[in-house]
Amino acid sequence: MQKDARIYVAGHRGMVGSAIVRRLEQDGYTNIITRRSAELDLRDQAQVQAFFEAERPTHVFMAAAKVGGIVANNTYRADFIYDNLMIEANITKASHTFGVEKMLFLGSSCIYPKLAPQPLKEAYLLEGYLESTNEPYAIAKIAGIKVAEAFRDQYGCNFISAMPTNLYGPNDNYDLKNSHVLPALLRKFHTAKTTGQAQVEIWGTGTPRREFLHVDDLADACMYLMQNYDERGFVNVGTGTDVSIRELADLVADVVGFDGELVFDTSKPDGTPRKLMDVSLLASHGWKASIDLPTGVRRVYQEMKDSPLFNESA
């Protein structure tokens, strides 16, 4: 990928897309193409085709998606499957039609069966039933993989796919009703510290184990894949290590400086006991994560602790 390549980052305002843009700029790429959703509706095939015809990108990072937490996924099931299917189908089709040299589709670890063995290997795709609450979103992401593979098979397009684990970092969602566990804990502990609360309540027993990848590491992996990976099969992107929710809470409390009590509400559900990606395939191709969890959490907290997103009324 040459420094003057015409690079389209779909979803550039989101956590993943913005990290990719930061990395591209850091590495000296000068032709980064972006559009806000108000300017380009990626669900509209005619708009996407016209955009690609006018801009002629040579490389595409497909980080655009409709995303949300468990409640949103389960409530807006039609929106999650329709919007994501249309976005990925339209971008992939236009990438083929207008001769994109290489496209990277980004999915999610939710593509794997609910009861798949741990750690999650790429071979486990479609080996069992999905988690019901986010099934529409997961099916859309599986379809994105298969659309990229189909265009590769039929037309020889260099379209690749990567499935990241749980992400955190700048531009994350800190809404306590809709955010994922790590940003929610960061905001909870920050609020407790700044308002003098004596304790923080955490759902569940604290025993489930989860894996977390800093979004800057994902951006690094995306750059590596765009430069070095040309195979049909998708790859997992993660750290290959996990922590319990209790360990995560202790870490966040230490980073924030909260010295109160942690209260685990065991009447609330724990969810899947463990969710860990097998990252040996990507490691065999020469890439591994470099930002350990304590370092990443400290970095995020320093970046976000004075942000309105962190301090607005819950």
N, C-alpha and C positions, 0 to 999 in steps of 0.2 A: 504494500500500500504506500504509494508515493506521498510526499508531504503536501503536494498540491492536488491530491485525489479529491474528487467531489463526493463528500461523505454526508449522507443523510442520516440523522439520528431521530428516529420516530419516538415521540414521548420524551422530548428533551427537558421538560419541566418537572418530570417525576424524579423520584429518588435515584433510580437506575440510570435513566437517560441523562440527567444532569451530571452524574458521576462520569459517564462516558464522555460527555462534552468537556468536562474539566480535564480529563486525561488527554483527550485529543489536543486541546489547547496547550497543555503542559508539554506535550511532545512535539509541538511546532506545526501541527496541521492547520492549514490556512483557509480551507474551503469547506467549512462545516455548514451544512444546510439544515435549517430547522423551520418548523411552522407550529404556531399555537393552534389549539383545537378550534378556536373561533375563526381562524383563517383557513383551515383545512379539516374537513370532517372525514376522518379515515374510514368511516363506515360507508361512505358514498363512493362507489366504484368510479363514477365519471370524474369526480373531483380528484381522486387519487391518480387516475390515468392522466388527466390534464397536468397535474403537478409534476409527475415523472417525465412527461413529454417536454415540459418547459425547463425543468432543472437538470435532467439527465445525470442523476447521481451514478457514480461508479461503484460505491460501496454503501451498504445499508445496515444499520444497527436497528433491529426492530424491538424497541423497548416500550412501545406504546401498548397499553392494555387498560381495561376497566378492572380495577382491583378494589378489595375491601376486606374487612374482617368477617368472622363467622356469621354475625347477624345480617350484614349486608348481602353476603353470598347466598344465604338461605332465604332471604326476603325477596331479593330482586333476581330470581333465578333466570327468568327470561332475558333480562337485560345483560346479565353476565355471559350467557352463552351466545346471544345474538351479537352483541357489540364486539366481543373478542373474535368470534368467527369471521365477522365482516372485516375487521381491521387486518387480521393476519392473511386472509384470502386476498384482499385487495392489494396489499403491499407486495405479497409474493407474486401475484399475477403481473403487477406493473413492473416489478423487478425483472421478470422474464421478458416481458414485452419490450422494455426499453434497454435491454442489454446490460443490466447491472452485473459487474464482474464477480461480486461476492456479497452474500447477504447472511447475517447472523440473526436467527430467531431466538428470543429469550422466553423460556417457559417458567415452570415452577415445580417444586418438589411434590406438589399436591397431585401430580400426574400418577403417582404410584398407588397401588392397591392399599386399602386401609390396613390390611393384615399382612402386608409383605414382610418377609424376613428382614432383620437389621444386620448390618447397615444396608441401605437401599442401593442395589446394583442396577445399572441401565437395563439389564436383561429382564428385570421384574415388570417392565411395562406391560400392561394388558394381561397380567397373570392372575388377576382377581378383581373383586368389587372395590369401587372407590368409596371414600368417605362421603356419606349422603349429603351432608350440609353444603359442601362445595363441589358437588358432582358436576353441575353445569359448567363452572369455570374450569375444572379439571379436564372435562371432555373437550372444551374449546382449545386448551393448551395441547392436549394430545393431538387434536386435529391439526394444530399449527405445525407440529413435528411432521406429521404425515403429509401435509401439503408440501412442505419443503422437500421431503424425500421424493414425493411423486414428481415434482418438477425436475428434480435432479435425475430421476430414473428416465423420464420421458424425453427431456430436453437437454440433459447434461449440465444443468445449472449448478454453479458452485454455491449451493445454499446449505448452511450448517445450522445446528441447533444446540443450545446449552440450557441446562436446567439448574438454576441456583437454589441453594438452601435458604433458610430464613435469613433475611437481610436486615441491617440496621445502618444508620449513618445520617448525614445531612439530608434535609428535605424529606425525612420520614414523617409519618402521621402520628401526632401526639394527642389526638382526640381520645380521651379516656374511654369513650363508648365504642370506638371503632378501631383503635390501634392494636398492634400485636404486643406480645408480652414484654419485650425489652423496652421499647419506647414508653409503654404504659408504666412500667416500673420506674424508669428514669423520671418521668413527670410526677408520679405518686410520691417518690422519695424527696424530690426537690420541693414539692408543695408542702410536704410534711415538715421538712427542715425550715423552710422560710416562714411557715405559719405557726411553728412551735408545737406541732402535734406530737403526742407521746408514743403513738404506734401507727404502723401501716398494715392494712389488711391485704392479704394475698389469697387469691382463689386456690382451692385445692390443698393437697397434702404437701406440695413442694417436691414430690419424688419424681415426676416425669422428667425425662431428659431431652434436651433440645440442642441443636447445633446453630451457631450464629456466624455469619460472614459479614465483615464490613463491606459496604458498597464500593469503596475504593479498591478493595481487593477484587471484587467482581469486575469492575471496570478494567483492571489490569488483566484479568483472565480474558475478558472480551477482546482486548487488544492483542493478546497473545494468540487467541484462537483465530482472529481475523488474519493474522500474519503467518500462522504456522499450521493450522488444522484445516484439512480439506476432505474429511471423510464423511460418509453418508450418515453414520450413526450419531445420535446426540450424545453429549457428555454431561455428567454431573459436575457442578462447581460448588465446592464447599471447603471446609477446613479438615474434615475427617475426624473431628473431636467434638464431644458434647459435654454439657454440664446439666446438673439437676436444676429445677426451678428454684429450689432453696439455695443452692450455690450461687445462682445468678442473682437472687435477691440480696444475698450477703455481699456480693461484689458491688452491686449498684449502691447499696447502703454505704459501703466504704468509700466509693468514689464520690458520692454526693456529700458525705460527711454527716449522715443521719445516724444518731446513736440511740434511738428509741427502740421500741419492741416490734418484732415482726410477728404478726398474728396470722396463722394459716386457717382459712375458713374451709374446713374439711367437708362441709355440706355442699360445696360447689364442686363441679366436675373437674377431673384431672385431664381428660382427653386421652389421646394416644400415649401409652407408657413411654415410648421412645421413638424418635424420628431423627435418624442419622444417615447421611449420604456416604456411599462408598465412592471415594474420589481417586481410586487407584488408576482408573483409565486415564484421566487427565494428567495425573502425576507421571504416568508412563510416557506421556507426550512432552513432559518437561516443565509443567507448571504446578506450583503449590502456593497456597495462601501465605502471606507474610505478616499480617497484622493480628497479633494474638488478642483474645477477648478483653483482658484487662486494659491493654493499651488502647484498643478501639473504643471501649466504653468511656474511658477517661477523655479521649479526644472528642467524642461526640458531646459529652457533658460540657466541656469547656467551650465548644462551639455553640451550644444551644441554651445554656443556662440563663442567658440574658435575653433570649428571643421571646417575642410576644406569643409564639406558639407554645412556649413552656409556661408562661406566666399569666395567660388569660384565664378568666374565671371558668372553672370546670362546668 
